[in-house]
Amino acid sequence: MTDGGNSAPGTGIGAGPGGGADSPVDLRPAARRTAALVTRVEDAQLDDPTPCTEFAVRDLLRHIGNLAVGLQYTARKELGEVTAAAPGSAGDQPLPDDWRERLPHQLADLAVAWSAPGAWTGTTQAGGFTLTGTEGGLVTLDELVVHGWDLARATGQRYDVDEESLRAVHGFLAGAVEEDGEQGIFGQIVHVGKDAPLLDQVVGLAGRDPGWRSPAA
């Protein structure tokens, strides 16, 4: 998922919101933030690289659109072909011509789906993996926060994250680090130190270098 589809979480991973609480997190701030970033991407930037080494900007935008649609099914527990598909399986689809208008609407619908009663409860599925509702919600939030950072960094935009979203994603990712302290949900961790800003810690846990800058910038 966050790594572009090379790996995916399984049941029982990570911690709840805030490192263990059971209450859901409001996904609307993260969805609005990512949507705003999308609308400011320039056509000339679509082939630029991103912190996801296998993605150019256009690929990242396509991935964000795919997950914004697919994870609505996860929230609604409409299990089937969409939720059973492996992460990245729709990666060869072209970026739609109306992506600047379409993606923000899809992201808004995603946040609405995860605000519905029952979305964070019970059992669901994403990327072919069975998850609790809480895990599904945190996977979705992680996608929004980390891919929002990816897009902002790739296109030279400012990226500010609300504290609730950032702490929830940090707790989720930190809770899934393997015993060796080197592998997380999405592969090799980039160590940044406990005194680093929380956003840098989250980015490192997601396998990104917080110091990454686009060579096109």
C-alpha positions in Angstrom: 0.0 0.0 0.0 2.1 2.9 1.2 5.1 1.4 -0.5 3.3 1.4 -3.8 2.1 -2.1 -3.5 5.1 -4.3 -2.7 3.9 -5.3 0.7 0.8 -5.1 2.9 -0.2 -5.4 6.5 -1.7 -8.4 8.1 -4.1 -9.0 11.0 -3.0 -7.7 14.3 -0.5 -5.2 13.2 0.2 -1.8 14.8 -1.5 0.0 17.7 -4.8 1.7 17.9 -5.2 5.5 17.5 -2.8 7.4 19.8 -0.8 4.2 20.4 -3.6 1.9 21.7 -6.9 3.7 22.2 -9.9 2.2 20.5 -11.6 5.5 19.4 -11.6 6.3 15.7 -9.6 9.2 14.2 -11.2 11.8 12.0 -9.8 11.3 8.5 -11.2 14.5 7.1 -8.2 16.7 7.9 -5.8 14.3 6.2 -8.1 13.8 3.2 -8.6 17.6 2.7 -4.8 18.2 3.0 -4.0 15.6 0.4 -6.8 16.9 -1.9 -5.4 20.4 -1.7 -1.9 19.1 -2.6 -3.4 17.3 -5.6 -5.0 20.5 -7.0 -1.7 22.4 -7.0 0.3 19.8 -8.9 1.4 21.2 -12.3 1.3 19.3 -15.5 5.0 19.8 -15.9 5.6 17.9 -12.7 3.8 14.7 -13.6 6.9 12.8 -14.7 9.1 14.0 -11.8 10.3 11.5 -9.3 8.8 10.9 -5.8 10.1 9.4 -2.6 8.4 6.2 -3.7 11.2 5.1 -6.0 8.9 3.2 -8.3 6.5 6.1 -8.7 6.7 9.2 -10.8 4.2 12.0 -9.7 1.6 10.7 -12.2 1.9 7.2 -10.8 1.5 8.5 -7.2 -1.6 10.4 -8.2 -3.1 7.4 -9.8 -2.3 5.3 -6.7 -3.9 7.9 -4.4 -7.1 7.8 -6.6 -7.1 4.0 -6.5 -6.7 3.7 -2.8 -9.3 6.5 -2.2 -11.9 4.4 -4.0 -10.8 0.9 -2.8 -10.6 1.8 0.9 -14.2 3.1 0.8 -15.2 -0.6 0.2 -13.0 -1.5 3.2 -14.8 1.1 5.4 -18.2 -0.1 4.3 -17.1 -3.8 4.6 -18.3 -4.5 1.0 -15.8 -7.3 0.6 -15.2 -8.7 -2.9 -13.0 -8.2 -5.9 -11.9 -4.7 -4.9 -10.9 -5.5 -1.4 -9.3 -8.8 -2.3 -7.1 -7.3 -5.0 -3.4 -7.2 -4.2 -2.0 -3.7 -3.5 -0.8 -2.1 -6.7 -2.8 -4.5 -8.9 -4.4 -1.5 -10.7 -1.2 0.3 -11.2 -1.2 0.1 -15.0 -4.3 2.2 -15.4 -3.8 5.6 -16.9 -4.2 8.8 -14.8 -7.6 10.1 -15.7 -7.7 13.4 -17.6 -9.9 15.0 -15.0 -7.6 14.0 -12.0 -7.5 17.5 -10.5 -11.3 17.4 -10.1 -11.9 13.7 -9.6 -9.3 12.9 -6.9 -10.4 15.5 -4.4 -14.0 14.2 -4.6 -12.8 10.6 -4.1 -10.7 11.6 -1.1 -13.7 13.5 0.4 -15.9 10.4 -0.1 -13.2 8.3 1.5 -13.3 10.4 4.7 -17.1 10.2 4.7 -17.0 6.4 4.5 -14.7 6.2 7.5 -16.8 8.5 9.5 -19.9 6.2 9.2 -21.0 4.3 12.3 -19.4 0.9 12.4 -16.6 1.6 10.0 -13.9 1.2 12.7 -15.5 -1.9 14.2 -15.7 -5.6 13.3 -13.7 -7.2 10.6 -12.9 -6.0 7.1 -10.5 -6.5 4.2 -7.9 -4.5 2.2 -5.4 -5.7 -0.3 -6.5 -9.2 0.2 -5.7 -9.1 3.9 -8.2 -9.5 6.7 -8.1 -6.6 9.2 -10.0 -5.3 12.1 -12.0 -2.1 11.4 -9.5 -0.2 13.5 -6.6 -1.5 11.5 -8.4 -0.7 8.3 -9.0 2.9 9.4 -5.4 3.3 10.5 -4.1 1.8 7.2 -6.3 4.4 5.4 -5.0 7.2 7.6 -1.4 6.1 7.0 -1.9 6.1 3.2 -3.3 9.7 3.4 -0.6 11.1 5.6 2.4 9.4 4.1 1.4 9.7 0.5 0.5 13.3 1.2 4.1 13.8 2.3 5.3 12.0 -0.8 3.3 14.3 -3.0 4.2 17.5 -1.2 7.9 16.6 -1.2 7.9 15.6 -4.9 6.2 18.8 -6.0 7.8 21.3 -3.6 4.8 22.0 -1.5 4.5 22.8 2.2 3.2 19.9 4.3 1.6 20.5 7.7 0.0 17.6 9.6 -2.6 17.9 12.3 -1.4 16.4 15.6 -4.1 13.8 16.0 -3.4 12.2 12.6 0.3 12.3 13.1 0.2 10.6 16.5 -2.2 8.0 15.3 0.0 7.0 12.3 3.1 7.0 14.5 1.5 4.7 17.0 0.3 2.4 14.2 3.6 2.2 12.4 5.8 2.0 15.6 3.6 -0.8 17.0 4.4 -3.0 14.0 8.2 -2.7 14.0 9.8 -6.2 14.1 12.0 -7.3 16.9 15.2 -6.5 15.0 14.1 -2.9 14.9 14.9 -2.6 11.2 11.7 -3.8 9.5 8.3 -2.1 9.6 5.0 -2.8 7.8 6.4 -1.4 4.6 9.9 -2.7 4.7 13.2 -1.3 5.8 13.0 1.6 8.3 15.0 4.8 7.9 16.2 5.6 11.4 16.0 9.3 12.3 16.4 9.4 16.1 13.9 9.8 18.9 14.5 13.5 19.1 13.5 14.1 15.4 10.2 15.8 14.6 7.3 13.4 14.8 6.6 13.8 11.1 10.2 12.7 10.3 9.8 9.7 12.6 6.6 8.7 10.8 8.2 9.1 7.4 11.2 7.0 8.5 9.0 4.3 9.9 7.3 4.2 6.5 10.6 3.6 4.8 11.2 7.1 3.5 14.2 9.4 4.0 12.9 12.6 5.6 15.6 14.5 3.9 14.5 13.5 0.4 14.3 16.3 -2.1 13.3 16.1 -5.8 16.1 16.6 -8.2 13.6 18.5 -10.3 13.1 21.1 -7.5 
